[in-house]
Amino acid sequence: MTIRAVSSQPAASTAANTGAQNQQAAAATQPASKTQAPTTTTQASTPSASYAVTISNAARAAFAEATETSVQTAQEANRGDRQAQRLLAKEQANKLG
């Protein structure tokens, strides 16, 4: 199983954008009587970062056990699964009080 994380802007690019935003804000506070050339900012395209995550077989098994339904648990208990039998016995004891 692979999970990819994609960031739209890395931290260095964000800091550079903040500086450009500060310049634009300063330009906006100047009086309108002065003539200004329009300023344009371009953002450099950055490669996206990706991360691969590997989940162990033990973690997969634990997730499967945690997310199974009560019907699946009963079927496994009928087939001889000791863990499922203990779980059903515990649930039955809780129902009785």
N, C-alpha and C positions, 0 to 999 in steps of 0.2 A: 504494500500500500504506500503510495507516495502522495504527500501533501505539499503543495507548492504555495509559497508566500510571495506575493508580488507587491512591491511598494511603488507607489506612483512617483514619489520624490524621496531621494536619500537625504540624510541629515545635512550634508554639506550643501546640497542644492537649496534646501529650505533656508539656511542661513544667508545664502546669496540672494534669495528672493526677498528676504526681509530687508536687506540693504536697499534693493531696488524699490521696494514699497516705501521705505523711508524717504528716498529721493522724490518719488512721486507725491508723497504727502507734503513734502517741503515745497514742491513746485505748485501744488494746489493752494497753499496758503499765501502765495505771493499775490499782490493786487492784480486785478484784471487789466489795468491800463498798460502793463508791459506786454509786449508781443513776444510769444515764446514759440519756438519750433516744437512740434509734437514729438514727444519722446516715445520710443517703442522699445520694449524689452523682449528679448527672445530667450526661450528656455532651451538649453542643450538637452538633447535626448540622451537618456541614461539607460544602460542595460538593466533589465529587471533581475532581481535576485530570486533564486529559487533554493529551496531546502528540501531534502529528502529525509523522511522519517520512516524508520523500520520498526514495526511492532512485533514483539516476540510471540512465539506460539503459546506460551503460558499466558500472556496478556490477552491474546485472542480467545483462549479457552475460558478465562475468567470473565471476559466480556460476554461470551455466549451464555455462560451459566447465569450471569446477573440479569440478562435481558430475556430469558426464556419465559414462556407463559406457564400458568398453572397446569394447562392441558399437557404441555410438553413434559413438565415435571412428573405428572401422573403416568404418562406413557413410559418414561424412563424408569420410574419406580417399578412398574409392572414387568419391565424387562430385566430387573435385577440390579439396577443402579443404586448402590448403597447410599450415596449422597442424596439422591432424590428421595429415597425411602425415609431417611432421617428428617429431611425437610418436611415431607408430608406428615410424619409423626409429630413434629414440632407444631405445625399449623393446626393439626387436629387437637392437640393438647391446649392450644391457645383458644380454640373455639369452645371447648368444654369448660374453660374457666380457669 
